[in-house]
């Protein structure tokens, strides 16, 4: 099976910045075992360890996480719900393959919803802004490094999910979390070059400063630009 660096036991430490563990009523919660496993699989997909159409085998996952197949099945159902895997009776689960049109549609929806998300981020808690600032500072340090793709992509993913979790609108958070997961591997694809990562981190820094200054207009504009740039970069790689 493909190697996953995060195991189920350590995933609970990642309750902050998790797209699977979307907060309830504005408060983050510890992930359940199936959610921890689903998050680990999501991160493996983000790292490129699973590609579109690849099988995700229950028994191999059960052996890897040292659990029964029950939590694995539940984890796969979670991922099926957000469109990351497709489960076919008698054939099992595989990573969902998206058409070019479906990819375009998902990025376009994300860009539209970003404007709404920004309205909910006015007076964002300072601790969230500080968490984002720390991640962006790290991304600024590594963006130009040739071997920084995995760390950069995971940092970008975490920044996005911190925003979803902090918005205070559960339905919007869940919707954007699902869209973020579905497009994560394509966002990663568009971050392959150091030049693209350097351009991306400029947008993230601008967003942090806009949120610190409670400027929803600038935050909305910056988020839309960030998503559109990710979309274009991914499209260029897919051509």
TORKOL-4160 file (C-alpha; in steps of 0.2 Angstrom, whole numbers, padded with zeros to 4 digits, m for minus):
239
<pt num="1" X="0000" Y="0000" Z="0000"/>
<pt num="2" X="0005" Y="0018" Z="m0002"/>
<pt num="3" X="0014" Y="0025" Z="0013"/>
<pt num="4" X="0005" Y="0038" Z="0024"/>
<pt num="5" X="0016" Y="0048" Z="0036"/>
<pt num="6" X="0001" Y="0052" Z="0047"/>
<pt num="7" X="m0007" Y="0038" Z="0057"/>
<pt num="8" X="m0024" Y="0038" Z="0065"/>
<pt num="9" X="m0016" Y="0040" Z="0083"/>
<pt num="10" X="m0007" Y="0056" Z="0078"/>
<pt num="11" X="m0021" Y="0063" Z="0067"/>
<pt num="12" X="m0030" Y="0069" Z="0082"/>
<pt num="13" X="m0017" Y="0082" Z="0085"/>
<pt num="14" X="m0022" Y="0090" Z="0069"/>
<pt num="15" X="m0039" Y="0095" Z="0074"/>
<pt num="16" X="m0035" Y="0113" Z="0070"/>
<pt num="17" X="m0035" Y="0116" Z="0051"/>
<pt num="18" X="m0044" Y="0100" Z="0046"/>
<pt num="19" X="m0056" Y="0101" Z="0032"/>
<pt num="20" X="m0064" Y="0084" Z="0038"/>
<pt num="21" X="m0067" Y="0090" Z="0056"/>
<pt num="22" X="m0077" Y="0106" Z="0052"/>
<pt num="23" X="m0081" Y="0115" Z="0068"/>
<pt num="24" X="m0098" Y="0114" Z="0077"/>
<pt num="25" X="m0106" Y="0130" Z="0082"/>
<pt num="26" X="m0090" Y="0140" Z="0080"/>
<pt num="27" X="m0080" Y="0128" Z="0091"/>
<pt num="28" X="m0067" Y="0115" Z="0084"/>
<pt num="29" X="m0069" Y="0098" Z="0090"/>
<pt num="30" X="m0057" Y="0082" Z="0091"/>
<pt num="31" X="m0059" Y="0071" Z="0076"/>
<pt num="32" X="m0067" Y="0054" Z="0078"/>
<pt num="33" X="m0057" Y="0039" Z="0073"/>
<pt num="34" X="m0065" Y="0037" Z="0056"/>
<pt num="35" X="m0063" Y="0056" Z="0053"/>
<pt num="36" X="m0044" Y="0055" Z="0058"/>
<pt num="37" X="m0042" Y="0041" Z="0045"/>
<pt num="38" X="m0052" Y="0051" Z="0032"/>
<pt num="39" X="m0041" Y="0066" Z="0035"/>
<pt num="40" X="m0025" Y="0055" Z="0033"/>
<pt num="41" X="m0031" Y="0048" Z="0017"/>
<pt num="42" X="m0035" Y="0066" Z="0011"/>
<pt num="43" X="m0018" Y="0071" Z="0015"/>
<pt num="44" X="m0010" Y="0056" Z="0006"/>
<pt num="45" X="m0021" Y="0061" Z="m0009"/>
<pt num="46" X="m0015" Y="0079" Z="m0008"/>
<pt num="47" X="0003" Y="0073" Z="m0007"/>
<pt num="48" X="0000" Y="0063" Z="m0023"/>
<pt num="49" X="0002" Y="0046" Z="m0015"/>
<pt num="50" X="m0015" Y="0042" Z="m0023"/>
<pt num="51" X="m0020" Y="0048" Z="m0040"/>
<pt num="52" X="m0037" Y="0049" Z="m0049"/>
<pt num="53" X="m0044" Y="0032" Z="m0051"/>
<pt num="54" X="m0032" Y="0023" Z="m0039"/>
<pt num="55" X="m0040" Y="0010" Z="m0028"/>
<pt num="56" X="m0041" Y="0013" Z="m0009"/>
<pt num="57" X="m0042" Y="m0004" Z="m0002"/>
<pt num="58" X="m0051" Y="m0007" Z="0015"/>
<pt num="59" X="m0040" Y="m0021" Z="0021"/>
<pt num="60" X="m0023" Y="m0012" Z="0017"/>
<pt num="61" X="m0030" Y="0003" Z="0026"/>
<pt num="62" X="m0035" Y="m0008" Z="0041"/>
<pt num="63" X="m0018" Y="m0016" Z="0042"/>
<pt num="64" X="m0010" Y="0001" Z="0041"/>
<pt num="65" X="m0020" Y="0010" Z="0054"/>
<pt num="66" X="m0021" Y="m0006" Z="0065"/>
<pt num="67" X="m0040" Y="m0005" Z="0066"/>
<pt num="68" X="m0054" Y="m0016" Z="0061"/>
<pt num="69" X="m0063" Y="m0013" Z="0044"/>
<pt num="70" X="m0078" Y="m0004" Z="0052"/>
<pt num="71" X="m0069" Y="0012" Z="0055"/>
<pt num="72" X="m0061" Y="0011" Z="0037"/>
<pt num="73" X="m0078" Y="0009" Z="0029"/>
<pt num="74" X="m0085" Y="0024" Z="0039"/>
<pt num="75" X="m0070" Y="0034" Z="0034"/>
<pt num="76" X="m0072" Y="0030" Z="0016"/>
<pt num="77" X="m0091" Y="0035" Z="0017"/>
<pt num="78" X="m0085" Y="0052" Z="0024"/>
<pt num="79" X="m0074" Y="0054" Z="0009"/>
<pt num="80" X="m0087" Y="0048" Z="m0003"/>
<pt num="81" X="m0099" Y="0061" Z="0004"/>
<pt num="82" X="m0087" Y="0075" Z="0000"/>
<pt num="83" X="m0083" Y="0068" Z="m0017"/>
<pt num="84" X="m0065" Y="0062" Z="m0014"/>
<pt num="85" X="m0068" Y="0044" Z="m0017"/>
<pt num="86" X="m0081" Y="0034" Z="m0026"/>
<pt num="87" X="m0088" Y="0018" Z="m0019"/>
<pt num="88" X="m0094" Y="0004" Z="m0032"/>
<pt num="89" X="m0103" Y="m0011" Z="m0025"/>
<pt num="90" X="m0092" Y="m0027" Z="m0026"/>
<pt num="91" X="m0077" Y="m0017" Z="m0033"/>
<pt num="92" X="m0073" Y="m0006" Z="m0018"/>
<pt num="93" X="m0067" Y="0012" Z="m0017"/>
<pt num="94" X="m0056" Y="0022" Z="m0028"/>
<pt num="95" X="m0051" Y="0040" Z="m0029"/>
<pt num="96" X="m0063" Y="0050" Z="m0039"/>
<pt num="97" X="m0058" Y="0056" Z="m0056"/>
<pt num="98" X="m0065" Y="0072" Z="m0062"/>
<pt num="99" X="m0067" Y="0079" Z="m0080"/>
<pt num="100" X="m0059" Y="0095" Z="m0085"/>
<pt num="101" X="m0076" Y="0103" Z="m0085"/>
<pt num="102" X="m0080" Y="0097" Z="m0067"/>
<pt num="103" X="m0063" Y="0104" Z="m0061"/>
<pt num="104" X="m0067" Y="0121" Z="m0069"/>
<pt num="105" X="m0084" Y="0121" Z="m0061"/>
<pt num="106" X="m0078" Y="0117" Z="m0043"/>
<pt num="107" X="m0065" Y="0131" Z="m0044"/>
<pt num="108" X="m0078" Y="0143" Z="m0051"/>
<pt num="109" X="m0090" Y="0139" Z="m0036"/>
<pt num="110" X="m0075" Y="0141" Z="m0024"/>
<pt num="111" X="m0071" Y="0158" Z="m0031"/>
<pt num="112" X="m0090" Y="0164" Z="m0030"/>
<pt num="113" X="m0091" Y="0158" Z="m0012"/>
<pt num="114" X="m0075" Y="0166" Z="m0007"/>
<pt num="115" X="m0084" Y="0183" Z="m0007"/>
<pt num="116" X="m0097" Y="0177" Z="0005"/>
<pt num="117" X="m0084" Y="0169" Z="0016"/>
<pt num="118" X="m0075" Y="0185" Z="0018"/>
<pt num="119" X="m0091" Y="0193" Z="0025"/>
<pt num="120" X="m0090" Y="0181" Z="0039"/>
<pt num="121" X="m0072" Y="0184" Z="0043"/>
<pt num="122" X="m0074" Y="0202" Z="0049"/>
<pt num="123" X="m0067" Y="0204" Z="0067"/>
<pt num="124" X="m0059" Y="0187" Z="0065"/>
<pt num="125" X="m0051" Y="0181" Z="0081"/>
<pt num="126" X="m0033" Y="0186" Z="0083"/>
<pt num="127" X="m0027" Y="0169" Z="0087"/>
<pt num="128" X="m0033" Y="0163" Z="0070"/>
<pt num="129" X="m0024" Y="0177" Z="0062"/>
<pt num="130" X="m0008" Y="0173" Z="0072"/>
<pt num="131" X="m0009" Y="0155" Z="0067"/>
<pt num="132" X="m0011" Y="0160" Z="0048"/>
<pt num="133" X="0003" Y="0172" Z="0050"/>
<pt num="134" X="0015" Y="0158" Z="0057"/>
<pt num="135" X="0010" Y="0147" Z="0042"/>
<pt num="136" X="0012" Y="0160" Z="0029"/>
<pt num="137" X="0029" Y="0165" Z="0037"/>
<pt num="138" X="0035" Y="0147" Z="0035"/>
<pt num="139" X="0028" Y="0146" Z="0017"/>
<pt num="140" X="0038" Y="0162" Z="0013"/>
<pt num="141" X="0054" Y="0154" Z="0018"/>
<pt num="142" X="0051" Y="0138" Z="0008"/>
<pt num="143" X="0042" Y="0143" Z="m0007"/>
<pt num="144" X="0057" Y="0145" Z="m0018"/>
<pt num="145" X="0065" Y="0129" Z="m0013"/>
<pt num="146" X="0064" Y="0115" Z="m0027"/>
<pt num="147" X="0059" Y="0101" Z="m0015"/>
<pt num="148" X="0046" Y="0111" Z="m0005"/>
<pt num="149" X="0030" Y="0106" Z="m0015"/>
<pt num="150" X="0023" Y="0094" Z="m0002"/>
<pt num="151" X="0025" Y="0105" Z="0013"/>
<pt num="152" X="0019" Y="0121" Z="0004"/>
<pt num="153" X="0004" Y="0112" Z="m0003"/>
<pt num="154" X="m0001" Y="0105" Z="0015"/>
<pt num="155" X="0002" Y="0123" Z="0022"/>
<pt num="156" X="m0009" Y="0130" Z="0009"/>
<pt num="157" X="m0023" Y="0117" Z="0013"/>
<pt num="158" X="m0022" Y="0121" Z="0031"/>
<pt num="159" X="m0023" Y="0139" Z="0029"/>
<pt num="160" X="m0039" Y="0137" Z="0019"/>
<pt num="161" X="m0047" Y="0125" Z="0031"/>
<pt num="162" X="m0043" Y="0137" Z="0046"/>
<pt num="163" X="m0053" Y="0150" Z="0037"/>
<pt num="164" X="m0068" Y="0138" Z="0034"/>
<pt num="165" X="m0068" Y="0133" Z="0052"/>
<pt num="166" X="m0067" Y="0151" Z="0058"/>
<pt num="167" X="m0081" Y="0158" Z="0048"/>
<pt num="168" X="m0095" Y="0154" Z="0060"/>
<pt num="169" X="m0107" Y="0148" Z="0047"/>
<pt num="170" X="m0108" Y="0129" Z="0048"/>
<pt num="171" X="m0116" Y="0126" Z="0032"/>
<pt num="172" X="m0104" Y="0137" Z="0022"/>
<pt num="173" X="m0089" Y="0129" Z="0031"/>
<pt num="174" X="m0094" Y="0112" Z="0027"/>
<pt num="175" X="m0098" Y="0116" Z="0008"/>
<pt num="176" X="m0081" Y="0125" Z="0006"/>
<pt num="177" X="m0072" Y="0112" Z="0016"/>
<pt num="178" X="m0079" Y="0099" Z="0003"/>
<pt num="179" X="m0074" Y="0110" Z="m0012"/>
<pt num="180" X="m0057" Y="0112" Z="m0004"/>
<pt num="181" X="m0054" Y="0094" Z="m0002"/>
<pt num="182" X="m0060" Y="0090" Z="m0020"/>
<pt num="183" X="m0049" Y="0103" Z="m0028"/>
<pt num="184" X="m0034" Y="0100" Z="m0016"/>
<pt num="185" X="m0024" Y="0088" Z="m0028"/>
<pt num="186" X="m0027" Y="0100" Z="m0042"/>
<pt num="187" X="m0021" Y="0115" Z="m0032"/>
<pt num="188" X="m0006" Y="0105" Z="m0028"/>
<pt num="189" X="m0003" Y="0101" Z="m0046"/>
<pt num="190" X="m0003" Y="0120" Z="m0050"/>
<pt num="191" X="0010" Y="0123" Z="m0036"/>
<pt num="192" X="0024" Y="0112" Z="m0044"/>
<pt num="193" X="0035" Y="0127" Z="m0049"/>
<pt num="194" X="0044" Y="0138" Z="m0036"/>
<pt num="195" X="0039" Y="0153" Z="m0046"/>
<pt num="196" X="0021" Y="0148" Z="m0044"/>
<pt num="197" X="0023" Y="0145" Z="m0025"/>
<pt num="198" X="0031" Y="0162" Z="m0024"/>
<pt num="199" X="0017" Y="0171" Z="m0032"/>
<pt num="200" X="0004" Y="0161" Z="m0021"/>
<pt num="201" X="0012" Y="0166" Z="m0005"/>
<pt num="202" X="0011" Y="0184" Z="m0009"/>
<pt num="203" X="m0008" Y="0182" Z="m0010"/>
<pt num="204" X="m0008" Y="0173" Z="0006"/>
<pt num="205" X="0002" Y="0187" Z="0015"/>
<pt num="206" X="m0010" Y="0200" Z="0007"/>
<pt num="207" X="m0024" Y="0190" Z="0014"/>
<pt num="208" X="m0017" Y="0189" Z="0032"/>
<pt num="209" X="m0014" Y="0208" Z="0032"/>
<pt num="210" X="m0032" Y="0211" Z="0026"/>
<pt num="211" X="m0039" Y="0200" Z="0039"/>
<pt num="212" X="m0028" Y="0208" Z="0053"/>
<pt num="213" X="m0035" Y="0225" Z="0047"/>
<pt num="214" X="m0053" Y="0218" Z="0046"/>
<pt num="215" X="m0055" Y="0223" Z="0028"/>
<pt num="216" X="m0068" Y="0211" Z="0021"/>
<pt num="217" X="m0067" Y="0219" Z="0004"/>
<pt num="218" X="m0048" Y="0217" Z="0002"/>
<pt num="219" X="m0050" Y="0200" Z="0009"/>
<pt num="220" X="m0063" Y="0194" Z="m0003"/>
<pt num="221" X="m0053" Y="0201" Z="m0018"/>
<pt num="222" X="m0038" Y="0193" Z="m0012"/>
<pt num="223" X="m0046" Y="0176" Z="m0009"/>
<pt num="224" X="m0054" Y="0176" Z="m0027"/>
<pt num="225" X="m0038" Y="0181" Z="m0035"/>
<pt num="226" X="m0029" Y="0166" Z="m0025"/>
<pt num="227" X="m0042" Y="0154" Z="m0031"/>
<pt num="228" X="m0042" Y="0160" Z="m0049"/>
<pt num="229" X="m0023" Y="0159" Z="m0049"/>
<pt num="230" X="m0024" Y="0141" Z="m0042"/>
<pt num="231" X="m0037" Y="0137" Z="m0055"/>
<pt num="232" X="m0027" Y="0144" Z="m0070"/>
<pt num="233" X="m0010" Y="0136" Z="m0064"/>
<pt num="234" X="m0019" Y="0119" Z="m0062"/>
<pt num="235" X="m0027" Y="0121" Z="m0080"/>
<pt num="236" X="m0010" Y="0125" Z="m0087"/>
<pt num="237" X="m0003" Y="0108" Z="m0080"/>
<pt num="238" X="m0017" Y="0098" Z="m0086"/>
<pt num="239" X="m0015" Y="0104" Z="m0104"/>
